[in-house]
Amino acid sequence: MSVGGFQKVTYSKEMVRQSFDSASQNYNEHTSLQRLIGDRLLLHKKAQNHANQSVLDIGAGTGYLTKKLFELNEVKDVYALDIAIGMLKHARHYLGTSQAKGVICADAEKLPLNDGVMDVIYSNLAFQWCENLEKVFAQAHRVLQPKGLFVFSTFGPATLTELKSSWQQSDKAVHVNSFVGEEVIRQALQRAGFYDITILTDNIVNYYSSPKQLMVSLKGMGAHNMNQGRRLGLTGVKSFKAMLKAYESLRTEQGVPATFQAVYVYAKKGE
Ligand SMILES: C[S@@+](CC[C@H](N)C(=O)[O-])C[C@H]1O[C@@H](n2cnc3c(N)ncnc32)[C@H](O)[C@@H]1O
C-alpha cells in the first residue's frame, strides 16, 4: 500500500521503543554492521567539516556515531537524541559526563527543539523504523538553519532479500521489515524542502553459521521483525521450519548469506 509516496509499514512506535529498550543491554555486541555503515557515512567529503557547528544525532542509540561526531575537527556541540531511554542510558555512559550533557529522549517525528537551532543533522540507521518519513524530514528541515546539512543512512529495499525469499517459499504473511527505495527518499526530501541531494548505496553481504544465528543477530540489533503481520502458533512453527529449509539451500562455504543494502544520503536545506 502506498501512502503519500511511501510504502505503508505498520510499525507501532511503542513496539519500536520496546524493541530497542530491550535490545539496549546487549546491543553493542551486535553493532559491527551499524558501525561500518556509520563510519562509511562519515567518509563523504560533505560530512567532514563542521567547525563551530551544532550537530544533532537522531536515533543515536548507544552513542557510537555521536562520539565520532564529537571527535570531528572543532565541532561546537553534539546532541544525541533517541526514542528509547534504555539506549540513551548506555549512550550517557559511553559518552562520559561532559559529552552526555546533550542527551535527549524524544521522537524523530516530534523534535522538542526550536526552529533553526542546528547546523547539521546526522542519523545512522534509525529512519527505517520511523512510521512517517515525511514527518521526520519535515522536522529535520524545521530545526536546521538555512543551508543546514542533513546526513543519514538507512536500509534499502534489497536488505534481507534472502530472508524475504525464504519466507515467501513458506507462507504469505509479512515477516520481514520493508524498506523504501532511493527515489522515494529523494522525492520526499524534495517535498520537505531539501536540495543538492546525493544518495549512494552499498550492498554489504554478511555470512552466518545458520539462519537462526542471523535471527539472533537481528534481535540483538533490535531489528527483528516488527511488522504486525507476523503469524504465531502451530502454523507459524511449520512455516518457520519451511523458511529455515529454504534458507539453508542458499548456504555457501562461508555460511548462509544475508544482504544489507546501506543507503547514504546527503542533502541541504535551502536558504
Ligand atoms: C539500529 S539503531 C542505530 C543506533 C545508532 N545510530 C548506531 O549507529 O548504532 C536505531 C536507533 O533508532 C532509534 N529510533 C527508532 N525510532 C525512532 C524515533 N521515531 N525517534 C528517535 N529514535 C528512534 C532506536 O531506539 C535505536 O536506538
The ligand as a MOL file (V3000), in Angstrom:
LIG
                    3D

  0  0  0     0  0            999 V3000
M  V30 BEGIN CTAB
M  V30 COUNTS 27 29 0 0 0
M  V30 BEGIN ATOM
M  V30 1 C 19.7440 0.4380 14.6480 0
M  V30 2 S 19.7660 1.5740 15.9700 0 CHG=1
M  V30 3 C 21.0830 2.6340 15.4570 0
M  V30 4 C 21.7060 3.3350 16.6170 0
M  V30 5 C 22.9290 4.1810 16.3030 0
M  V30 6 N 22.6100 5.2830 15.4020 0
M  V30 7 C 24.0480 3.3330 15.7570 0
M  V30 8 O 24.5140 3.6230 14.6620 0
M  V30 9 O 24.4710 2.3840 16.4380 0 CHG=-1
M  V30 10 C 18.3130 2.5710 15.6700 0
M  V30 11 C 18.0100 3.5640 16.7840 0
M  V30 12 O 16.9520 4.4030 16.3370 0
M  V30 13 C 16.0980 4.6600 17.4370 0
M  V30 14 N 14.7660 5.0750 16.9340 0
M  V30 15 C 13.8430 4.3140 16.2870 0
M  V30 16 N 12.7450 5.0520 16.0100 0
M  V30 17 C 12.9880 6.3070 16.4920 0
M  V30 18 C 12.2330 7.5210 16.5030 0
M  V30 19 N 10.9950 7.5900 15.9850 0
M  V30 20 N 12.7800 8.6070 17.0860 0
M  V30 21 C 14.0330 8.5590 17.6340 0
M  V30 22 N 14.7880 7.4340 17.6560 0
M  V30 23 C 14.2860 6.3230 17.0780 0
M  V30 24 C 16.0820 3.3360 18.2000 0
M  V30 25 O 15.6470 3.4790 19.5310 0
M  V30 26 C 17.5470 2.9010 18.0770 0
M  V30 27 O 18.3310 3.3490 19.1510 0
M  V30 END ATOM
M  V30 BEGIN BOND
M  V30 1 1 1 2
M  V30 2 1 2 3
M  V30 3 1 2 10
M  V30 4 1 3 4
M  V30 5 1 4 5
M  V30 6 1 5 6
M  V30 7 1 5 7
M  V30 8 2 7 8
M  V30 9 1 7 9
M  V30 10 1 10 11
M  V30 11 1 11 12
M  V30 12 1 11 26
M  V30 13 1 12 13
M  V30 14 1 13 14
M  V30 15 1 13 24
M  V30 16 1 14 15
M  V30 17 1 14 23
M  V30 18 2 15 16
M  V30 19 1 16 17
M  V30 20 1 17 18
M  V30 21 2 17 23
M  V30 22 1 18 19
M  V30 23 2 18 20
M  V30 24 1 20 21
M  V30 25 2 21 22
M  V30 26 1 22 23
M  V30 27 1 24 25
M  V30 28 1 24 26
M  V30 29 1 26 27
M  V30 END BOND
M  V30 END CTAB
M  END
